[in-house]
Amino acid sequence: MKTLLPRFLAIGVLLLAAITVLAKTNTVERLKAATTDIKDENDRLAVQAALVEFGGNPKLHDFFEHSYGVVIFPTIGKGGLGIGGAHGSGWGFRGGALDGTSKMTQVTIGFQAGGQAFSQIIFFEYEADFNRFATGNFELGAQASAVALTAGANAQASTAGGANAGANAGAKDSSQAKHTYSDGMAIFTMAKGGLMYEASVGGQKFSYRAVTK
């Protein structure tokens, strides 16, 4: 009996560790439940709607299941001619719990068609990757790229930008982006209304503020 006790204890510790890991996953349902901590109702509904859109794409399931953290921007507005820009508000989650808020700004030079709006989600592979973003002074390189998705289970995908940041740079279909991160991040965009729009994410600057708990 004495020889079996340490074995049972070891098994118990492993089971507890497994349960703890599962409890901290960023599944869509856990993230939706965590939005109850977003005080403004309009913001809360916008985040939930964006989660449903991204979560409906089976190509992202592994990212939701296995990422350490997620930052989602329900709406990023972009427009202007000559010197254009984009901005949006986002919400960050660690292990399925609301962690903070983010502001994104981007200045672009060159022709910019007016009026585009899109949603953006960033998955972080490890804690150190999320912490780097959460310093509040984070910027994507000029060659950063994102995978552009269309809404729906049979969504097609392509990439925009270069290969220094973002998921699966240079791929023709996001099915190849499974468990693929660049510099600890995987970035996906989706045009509002579900239409294809390849948003350039290079030069995006992010602030971040942890929520008060």
GUPA-176194 format. One record per atom (N, C-alpha, C, O): residue in three letters; x, y, z. Coordinates in steps of 0.05 Angstrom, whole numbers, padded with zeros to 5 digits, always signed. Layout:
BEGIN
AlaXYZ...
END
This chain:
BEGIN
Met+00017-00024+00000Met+00000+00000+00000Met+00017+00025+00000Met+00011+00045-00013Lys+00040+00024+00016Lys+00057+00047+00017Lys+00070+00053-00010Lys+00075+00076-00016Thr+00076+00032-00025Thr+00089+00036-00051Thr+00069+00048-00072Thr+00078+00061-00091Leu+00043+00043-00068Leu+00023+00053-00087Leu+00016+00082-00081Leu+00008+00096-00100Leu+00019+00091-00057Leu+00011+00119-00049Leu+00026+00140-00065Leu+00013+00158-00076Pro+00053+00138-00067Pro+00067+00159-00083Pro+00058+00159-00113Pro+00057+00180-00125Arg+00051+00135-00123Arg+00043+00133-00151Arg+00016+00147-00154Arg+00011+00162-00174Phe-00003+00142-00136Phe-00029+00156-00137Phe-00026+00186-00134Phe-00040+00201-00148Leu-00008+00194-00117Leu-00004+00223-00113Leu+00007+00236-00139Leu-00001+00257-00147Ala+00025+00222-00152Ala+00037+00232-00176Ala+00016+00234-00198Ala+00015+00254-00213Ile-00001+00214-00200Ile-00023+00215-00220Ile-00042+00238-00214Ile-00051+00251-00232Gly-00048+00242-00188Gly-00065+00264-00181Gly-00054+00291-00188Gly-00069+00308-00198Val-00028+00294-00185Val-00015+00320-00192Val-00016+00324-00222Val-00022+00346-00231Leu-00012+00303-00238Leu-00013+00306-00267Leu-00041+00313-00276Leu-00045+00329-00294Leu-00061+00300-00264Leu-00089+00306-00272Leu-00096+00334-00265Leu-00109+00348-00281Leu-00087+00344-00241Leu-00093+00371-00233Leu-00080+00391-00252Leu-00091+00411-00259Ala-00055+00385-00261Ala-00041+00402-00279Ala-00055+00403-00306Ala-00058+00424-00318Ala-00065+00380-00315Ala-00079+00379-00341Ala-00105+00395-00339Ala-00112+00409-00358Ile-00119+00392-00317Ile-00144+00407-00314Ile-00139+00437-00313Ile-00154+00453-00325Thr-00117+00445-00300Thr-00110+00474-00298Thr-00104+00485-00326Thr-00112+00507-00332Val-00089+00469-00342Val-00082+00478-00369Val-00107+00481-00386Val-00111+00501-00400Leu-00125+00462-00384Leu-00150+00463-00400Leu-00167+00487-00391Leu-00180+00499-00408Ala-00167+00493-00365Ala-00183+00515-00355Ala-00174+00542-00365Ala-00188+00562-00364Lys-00148+00543-00374Lys-00137+00568-00382Lys-00136+00572-00412Lys-00123+00591-00422Thr-00149+00555-00427Thr-00149+00558-00456Thr-00166+00581-00465Thr-00184+00590-00451Asn-00159+00591-00489Asn-00174+00614-00500Asn-00196+00605-00520Asn-00197+00616-00542Thr-00212+00586-00512Thr-00233+00578-00530Thr-00252+00601-00534Thr-00255+00618-00517Val-00267+00600-00557Val-00285+00621-00562Val-00306+00624-00540Val-00313+00646-00532Glu-00316+00602-00530Glu-00337+00603-00509Glu-00326+00616-00484Glu-00340+00631-00471Arg-00301+00609-00477Arg-00289+00621-00453Arg-00285+00651-00457Arg-00289+00667-00438Leu-00276+00659-00481Leu-00272+00687-00486Leu-00298+00702-00486Leu-00300+00725-00476Lys-00319+00690-00497Lys-00345+00703-00497Lys-00355+00707-00468Lys-00366+00728-00461Ala-00351+00686-00452Ala-00359+00689-00424Ala-00343+00710-00409Ala-00354+00724-00392Ala-00317+00713-00417Ala-00300+00733-00404Ala-00308+00762-00411Ala-00300+00781-00398Thr-00323+00765-00433Thr-00331+00792-00441Thr-00350+00805-00422Thr-00356+00829-00424Thr-00361+00789-00404Thr-00379+00801-00383Thr-00365+00822-00367Thr-00377+00838-00354Asp-00338+00821-00366Asp-00322+00840-00351Asp-00318+00866-00367Asp-00306+00885-00356Ile-00327+00867-00392Ile-00326+00892-00407Ile-00350+00909-00400Ile-00373+00901-00404Lys-00345+00932-00388Lys-00366+00948-00376Lys-00386+00960-00396Lys-00410+00959-00392Asp-00376+00970-00418Asp-00394+00983-00438Asp-00408+00961-00454Asp-00395+00944-00466Glu-00434+00963-00456Glu-00450+00942-00469Glu-00444+00941-00499Glu-00441+00919-00511Asn-00441+00964-00512Asn-00435+00965-00541Asn-00408+00952-00547Asn-00406+00936-00566Asp-00388+00958-00530Asp-00362+00945-00534Asp-00364+00915-00529Asp-00352+00900-00544Arg-00378+00907-00509Arg-00381+00879-00503Arg-00394+00864-00526Arg-00385+00842-00534Leu-00415+00875-00537Leu-00429+00862-00559Leu-00411+00861-00584Leu-00412+00842-00600Ala-00396+00882-00588Ala-00378+00883-00612Ala-00356+00862-00610Ala-00350+00849-00630Val-00345+00858-00586Val-00324+00838-00582Val-00337+00810-00586Val-00324+00793-00599Gln-00360+00805-00575Gln-00373+00779-00578Gln-00379+00773-00608Gln-00375+00751-00617Ala-00388+00793-00623Ala-00394+00789-00651Ala-00369+00782-00666Ala-00369+00765-00684Ala-00347+00796-00660Ala-00321+00790-00674Ala-00311+00762-00667Ala-00300+00748-00684Leu-00315+00754-00642Leu-00306+00727-00634Leu-00322+00706-00649Leu-00311+00686-00657Val-00348+00711-00653Val-00365+00692-00668Val-00355+00690-00697Val-00353+00668-00708Glu-00348+00713-00709Glu-00339+00713-00737Glu-00313+00698-00740Glu-00310+00680-00757Phe-00293+00704-00723Phe-00267+00690-00725Phe-00270+00661-00716Phe-00258+00643-00727Gly-00286+00657-00695Gly-00289+00630-00685Gly-00303+00612-00704Gly-00301+00587-00702Gly-00318+00623-00723Gly-00333+00607-00742Gly-00314+00596-00764Gly-00323+00579-00780Asn-00290+00604-00764Asn-00271+00594-00784Asn-00255+00571-00772Asn-00239+00575-00754Pro-00259+00547-00782Pro-00246+00523-00770Pro-00215+00525-00771Pro-00202+00511-00756Lys-00205+00541-00789Lys-00176+00543-00792Lys-00163+00557-00768Lys-00139+00555-00764Leu-00179+00570-00751Leu-00169+00584-00728Leu-00173+00569-00702Leu-00164+00578-00681His-00186+00546-00703His-00193+00531-00678His-00168+00525-00662His-00168+00527-00637Asp-00147+00516-00675Asp-00122+00509-00660Asp-00110+00533-00647Asp-00098+00531-00625Phe-00112+00556-00660Phe-00101+00581-00648Phe-00117+00588-00622Phe-00105+00595-00602Phe-00144+00586-00624Phe-00160+00591-00600Phe-00153+00571-00578Phe-00152+00579-00554Glu-00150+00546-00585Glu-00146+00525-00565Glu-00118+00527-00552Glu-00116+00521-00528His-00097+00535-00566His-00070+00531-00556His-00055+00557-00551His-00033+00556-00541Ser-00065+00580-00559Ser-00050+00605-00555Ser-00050+00612-00525Ser-00069+00605-00510Tyr-00029+00627-00517Tyr-00028+00636-00489Tyr-00047+00660-00485Tyr-00061+00662-00465Gly-00048+00678-00505Gly-00064+00702-00503Gly-00075+00711-00529Gly-00066+00702-00550Val-00096+00728-00528Val-00110+00738-00552Val-00116+00767-00548Val-00124+00776-00527Val-00112+00783-00569Val-00121+00810-00570Val-00139+00813-00594Val-00131+00806-00617Ile-00163+00823-00591Ile-00182+00825-00613Ile-00192+00854-00616Ile-00199+00867-00596Phe-00192+00863-00641Phe-00202+00890-00648Phe-00227+00886-00665Phe-00225+00879-00688Pro-00251+00891-00654Pro-00275+00887-00669Pro-00277+00904-00694Pro-00287+00894-00715Thr-00268+00929-00693Thr-00269+00946-00716Thr-00245+00964-00717Thr-00238+00979-00699Ile-00231+00962-00740Ile-00209+00981-00746Ile-00218+00996-00771Ile-00224+00984-00792Gly-00218+01023-00769Gly-00226+01039-00791Gly-00202+01050-00806Gly-00182+01057-00794Lys-00204+01050-00832Lys-00181+01059-00848Lys-00191+01075-00872Lys-00211+01067-00884Gly-00177+01097-00879Gly-00186+01112-00902Gly-00168+01136-00907Gly-00149+01140-00892Gly-00173+01151-00928Gly-00157+01174-00935Gly-00144+01171-00962Gly-00141+01149-00972Leu-00134+01193-00973Leu-00119+01193-00998Leu-00092+01206-00992Leu-00090+01225-00977Gly-00071+01195-01004Gly-00044+01206-00999Gly-00034+01195-00973Gly-00023+01172-00973Ile-00036+01210-00952Ile-00028+01200-00925Ile-00053+01191-00911Ile-00070+01208-00904Gly-00055+01166-00906Gly-00079+01155-00893Gly-00072+01144-00866Gly-00049+01146-00857Gly-00092+01133-00853Gly-00087+01122-00827Gly-00109+01102-00819Gly-00129+01100-00832Ala-00104+01089-00796Ala-00124+01070-00786Ala-00123+01072-00755Ala-00102+01079-00744His-00145+01065-00743His-00145+01065-00714His-00167+01046-00705His-00186+01041-00719Gly-00164+01036-00680Gly-00184+01018-00669Gly-00179+01012-00640Gly-00157+01015-00631Ser-00199+01002-00627Ser-00197+00995-00598Ser-00199+00964-00596Ser-00215+00951-00609Gly-00182+00953-00579Gly-00182+00924-00575Gly-00182+00916-00546Gly-00179+00932-00528Trp-00187+00890-00542Trp-00188+00878-00515Trp-00170+00854-00515Trp-00171+00837-00533Gly-00154+00852-00493Gly-00135+00830-00490Gly-00145+00809-00470Gly-00157+00816-00450Phe-00139+00784-00476Phe-00147+00762-00458Phe-00123+00743-00453Phe-00108+00737-00472Arg-00119+00736-00428Arg-00099+00716-00421Arg-00113+00692-00410Arg-00129+00694-00391Gly-00108+00669-00421Gly-00119+00644-00410Gly-00149+00646-00406Gly-00160+00636-00386Gly-00163+00658-00426Gly-00192+00659-00425Gly-00204+00680-00407Gly-00228+00680-00403Ala-00187+00697-00395Ala-00197+00719-00377Ala-00189+00746-00388Ala-00168+00749-00400Leu-00207+00765-00385Leu-00201+00793-00394Leu-00177+00803-00380Leu-00176+00802-00355Asp-00158+00814-00395Asp-00133+00824-00383Asp-00129+00853-00386Asp-00118+00866-00368Gly-00137+00865-00409Gly-00132+00893-00413Gly-00145+00904-00438Gly-00158+00889-00453Thr-00140+00930-00443Thr-00151+00943-00467Thr-00127+00954-00483Thr-00106+00960-00472Ser-00132+00957-00509Ser-00110+00966-00527Ser-00121+00986-00547Ser-00145+00985-00554Lys-00104+01005-00555Lys-00110+01024-00576Lys-00090+01020-00598Lys-00066+01018-00593Met-00100+01019-00623Met-00082+01015-00646Met-00083+01040-00664Met-00105+01050-00670Thr-00060+01050-00672Thr-00059+01071-00692Thr-00039+01063-00714Thr-00020+01049-00709Gln-00044+01073-00738Gln-00027+01067-00761Gln-00028+01089-00781Gln-00049+01099-00788Val-00005+01098-00790Val-00003+01118-00810Val+00009+01105-00835Val+00029+01092-00834Thr-00005+01109-00858Thr+00005+01098-00883Thr+00008+01120-00904Thr-00007+01139-00904Ile+00028+01116-00921Ile+00034+01136-00942Ile+00030+01123-00969Ile+00038+01100-00973Gly+00016+01137-00987Gly+00010+01126-01013Gly-00020+01125-01017Gly-00035+01134-01000Phe-00029+01114-01039Phe-00058+01113-01045Phe-00072+01097-01024Phe-00065+01074-01019Gln-00093+01108-01013Gln-00110+01094-00994Gln-00139+01097-01002Gln-00150+01119-01002Ala-00152+01075-01009Ala-00181+01077-01015Ala-00196+01081-00990Ala-00190+01068-00969Gly-00215+01099-00990Gly-00229+01107-00966Gly-00249+01087-00957Gly-00261+01073-00973Gly-00255+01087-00931Gly-00278+01074-00920Gly-00275+01045-00912Gly-00295+01033-00903Gln-00252+01033-00915Gln-00250+01005-00907Gln-00252+01002-00877Gln-00242+01019-00862Ala-00265+00981-00868Ala-00266+00974-00840Ala-00262+00944-00838Ala-00274+00929-00853Phe-00247+00935-00818Phe-00242+00907-00815Phe-00238+00900-00786Phe-00233+00918-00769Ser-00240+00875-00780Ser-00234+00865-00753Ser-00207+00851-00753Ser-00198+00842-00774Gln-00194+00851-00730Gln-00167+00840-00729Gln-00164+00824-00703Gln-00172+00833-00682Ile-00151+00801-00705Ile-00145+00786-00680Ile-00116+00777-00681Ile-00105+00770-00702Ile-00103+00779-00658Ile-00075+00772-00655Ile-00073+00750-00634Ile-00082+00753-00611Phe-00062+00727-00641Phe-00057+00705-00623Phe-00028+00706-00614Phe-00010+00711-00631Phe-00023+00701-00589Phe+00004+00701-00578Phe+00011+00673-00569Phe-00004+00661-00554Glu+00034+00663-00578Glu+00041+00635-00573Glu+00047+00630-00544Glu+00038+00611-00532Tyr+00064+00647-00532Tyr+00073+00643-00504Tyr+00070+00668-00487Tyr+00064+00690-00498Glu+00073+00665-00461Glu+00069+00687-00443Glu+00089+00710-00449Glu+00081+00733-00448Ala+00113+00703-00455Ala+00133+00724-00461Ala+00125+00741-00485Ala+00130+00765-00486Asp+00112+00728-00505Asp+00103+00742-00529Asp+00080+00762-00522Asp+00080+00785-00531Phe+00062+00753-00505Phe+00040+00770-00496Phe+00051+00793-00479Phe+00043+00816-00483Asn+00069+00787-00462Asn+00081+00808-00444Asn+00095+00830-00460Asn+00094+00853-00453Arg+00108+00822-00482Arg+00121+00841-00499Arg+00101+00861-00511Arg+00107+00885-00513Phe+00078+00851-00519Phe+00057+00868-00529Phe+00045+00885-00507Phe+00040+00909-00512Ala+00042+00874-00484Ala+00028+00888-00462Ala+00045+00909-00448Ala+00036+00922-00429Thr+00070+00913-00457Thr+00086+00935-00446Thr+00073+00962-00452Thr+00078+00981-00438Gly+00056+00962-00473Gly+00042+00987-00480Gly+00057+01004-00500Gly+00048+01027-00505Asn+00079+00995-00510Asn+00094+01010-00530Asn+00104+00990-00551Asn+00128+00987-00555Phe+00085+00978-00565Phe+00092+00957-00584Phe+00085+00966-00613Phe+00065+00979-00617Glu+00102+00959-00632Glu+00098+00967-00660Glu+00105+00944-00678Glu+00126+00931-00674Leu+00088+00939-00698Leu+00094+00919-00718Leu+00113+00931-00739Leu+00110+00954-00747Gly+00132+00915-00749Gly+00150+00924-00769Gly+00136+00930-00795Gly+00114+00922-00800Ala+00150+00945-00813Ala+00139+00953-00838Ala+00131+00929-00856Ala+00113+00931-00872Gln+00145+00907-00852Gln+00140+00883-00868Gln+00121+00863-00854Gln+00118+00841-00864Ala+00108+00872-00833Ala+00090+00854-00819Ala+00067+00846-00837Ala+00058+00861-00854Ser+00056+00822-00833Ser+00035+00812-00850Ser+00013+00799-00833Ser+00017+00790-00810Ala-00011+00797-00845Ala-00033+00784-00832Ala-00047+00766-00853Ala-00045+00771-00877Val-00060+00746-00844Val-00076+00728-00861Val-00104+00740-00863Val-00118+00744-00843Ala-00113+00746-00888Ala-00139+00758-00892Ala-00159+00735-00896Ala-00155+00717-00913Leu-00180+00736-00880Leu-00201+00715-00881Leu-00227+00726-00891Leu-00232+00750-00890Thr-00244+00708-00901Thr-00272+00715-00907Thr-00289+00700-00887Thr-00281+00679-00877Ala-00312+00710-00881Ala-00330+00698-00861Ala-00341+00672-00871Ala-00343+00668-00896Gly-00347+00654-00853Gly-00360+00629-00860Gly-00341+00605-00857Gly-00317+00608-00857Ala-00353+00582-00854Ala-00338+00558-00849Ala-00319+00550-00872Ala-00299+00538-00867Asn-00327+00557-00896Asn-00311+00550-00919Asn-00294+00574-00929Asn-00287+00577-00952Ala-00286+00591-00909Ala-00272+00616-00916Ala-00246+00610-00930Ala-00232+00591-00924Gln-00239+00627-00949Gln-00214+00627-00963Gln-00196+00647-00949Gln-00206+00664-00934Ala-00170+00646-00954Ala-00152+00664-00940Ala-00128+00670-00958Ala-00120+00653-00974Ser-00117+00694-00955Ser-00092+00701-00968Ser-00077+00720-00949Ser-00088+00728-00929Thr-00053+00726-00956Thr-00037+00743-00938Thr-00033+00771-00950Thr-00035+00775-00974Ala-00027+00790-00932Ala-00021+00817-00941Ala+00004+00826-00927Ala+00008+00820-00903Gly+00022+00840-00940Gly+00046+00850-00928Gly+00069+00830-00931Gly+00069+00813-00949Gly+00089+00834-00914Gly+00114+00818-00916Gly+00114+00795-00897Gly+00093+00784-00890Ala+00138+00786-00888Ala+00141+00761-00874Ala+00152+00765-00846Ala+00158+00744-00833Asn+00156+00789-00836Asn+00169+00792-00810Asn+00150+00787-00786Asn+00159+00779-00765Ala+00125+00791-00790Ala+00106+00786-00768Ala+00080+00777-00780Ala+00075+00782-00804Gly+00064+00764-00764Gly+00038+00753-00774Gly+00040+00724-00779Gly+00061+00712-00777Ala+00017+00712-00786Ala+00016+00683-00789Ala+00020+00675-00817Ala+00008+00686-00836Asn+00037+00655-00821Asn+00039+00641-00847Asn+00044+00660-00870Asn+00031+00657-00891Ala+00063+00679-00867Ala+00068+00698-00888Ala+00074+00684-00914Ala+00090+00665-00915Gly+00062+00693-00936Gly+00067+00683-00962Gly+00050+00659-00970Gly+00053+00649-00993Ala+00034+00649-00952Ala+00018+00625-00959Ala-00007+00634-00975Ala-00016+00656-00973Lys-00017+00615-00990Lys-00041+00621-01006Lys-00067+00613-00992Lys-00088+00622-01000Asp-00065+00597-00971Asp-00089+00588-00957Asp-00082+00585-00928Asp-00061+00574-00921Ser-00100+00594-00910Ser-00094+00594-00882Ser-00094+00566-00869Ser-00086+00563-00846Ser-00101+00546-00885Ser-00099+00519-00874Ser-00070+00512-00868Ser-00064+00495-00852Gln-00052+00525-00883Gln-00023+00521-00878Gln-00014+00536-00853Gln+00009+00532-00844Ala-00031+00553-00842Ala-00022+00570-00819Ala-00027+00556-00793Ala-00022+00568-00772Lys-00036+00531-00793Lys-00041+00516-00769Lys-00017+00515-00751Lys+00004+00505-00760His-00020+00524-00727His+00002+00524-00707His+00027+00538-00718His+00049+00531-00710Thr+00024+00558-00734Thr+00046+00573-00745Thr+00045+00601-00734Thr+00026+00616-00737Tyr+00067+00609-00721Tyr+00070+00636-00711Tyr+00095+00649-00722Tyr+00114+00634-00729Ser+00096+00675-00724Ser+00120+00689-00732Ser+00126+00708-00709Ser+00110+00726-00703Asp+00150+00706-00698Asp+00158+00722-00675Asp+00138+00720-00653Asp+00132+00740-00639Gly+00126+00697-00649Gly+00108+00692-00627Gly+00079+00701-00631Gly+00063+00700-00613Met+00073+00711-00656Met+00047+00722-00662Met+00035+00709-00687Met+00049+00701-00705Ala+00008+00708-00687Ala-00006+00700-00711Ala-00029+00720-00714Ala-00046+00723-00696Ile-00030+00734-00737Ile-00048+00757-00741Ile-00068+00750-00763Ile-00060+00741-00785Phe-00093+00755-00758Phe-00114+00750-00778Phe-00132+00774-00780Phe-00138+00787-00760Thr-00142+00780-00804Thr-00161+00802-00808Thr-00185+00792-00823Thr-00184+00772-00837Met-00207+00806-00819Met-00232+00799-00834Met-00247+00825-00839Met-00253+00840-00821Ala-00253+00830-00864Ala-00267+00854-00872Ala-00295+00854-00860Ala-00308+00833-00858Lys-00304+00877-00852Lys-00332+00879-00841Lys-00351+00872-00863Lys-00349+00882-00885Gly-00370+00855-00856Gly-00389+00845-00876Gly-00380+00819-00889Gly-00394+00808-00906Gly-00356+00810-00882Gly-00347+00784-00892Gly-00334+00785-00919Gly-00327+00763-00930Leu-00330+00808-00931Leu-00317+00810-00957Leu-00287+00809-00955Leu-00276+00817-00934Met-00273+00799-00975Met-00244+00797-00975Met-00232+00825-00976Met-00239+00841-00993Tyr-00214+00831-00958Tyr-00199+00856-00959Tyr-00172+00851-00946Tyr-00171+00844-00922Glu-00150+00854-00961Glu-00124+00849-00950Glu-00113+00874-00937Glu-00102+00891-00950Ala-00116+00875-00911Ala-00107+00898-00896Ala-00078+00896-00890Ala-00068+00876-00880Ser-00063+00918-00895Ser-00035+00919-00888Ser-00032+00926-00858Ser-00044+00945-00849Val-00017+00910-00843Val-00015+00914-00815Val+00013+00926-00807Val+00018+00932-00784Gly+00030+00929-00827Gly+00057+00940-00822Gly+00055+00968-00810Gly+00040+00985-00821Gly+00070+00973-00789Gly+00071+01000-00777Gly+00049+01004-00757Gly+00047+01026-00746Gln+00033+00985-00751Gln+00012+00988-00730Gln+00026+00992-00703Gln+00045+00977-00696Lys+00017+01012-00688Lys+00027+01017-00662Lys+00005+01012-00641Lys-00018+01019-00646Phe+00013+01000-00619Phe-00007+00992-00599Phe+00000+01002-00571Phe+00023+01001-00562Ser-00020+01013-00558Ser-00018+01018-00529Ser-00032+00996-00515Ser-00048+00981-00527Tyr-00028+00993-00489Tyr-00041+00972-00474Tyr-00044+00980-00445Tyr-00025+00991-00433Arg-00067+00975-00434Arg-00073+00982-00406Arg-00086+00958-00393Arg-00108+00950-00402Ala-00074+00948-00372Ala-00086+00925-00357Ala-00112+00934-00344Ala-00114+00957-00335Val-00132+00916-00343Val-00157+00923-00330Val-00153+00922-00299Val-00136+00907-00289Thr-00168+00938-00285Thr-00168+00938-00256Thr-00184+00914-00246Thr-00208+00911-00253Lys-00172+00898-00229Lys-00186+00874-00219Lys-00192+00877-00189Lys-00203+00858-00177
END
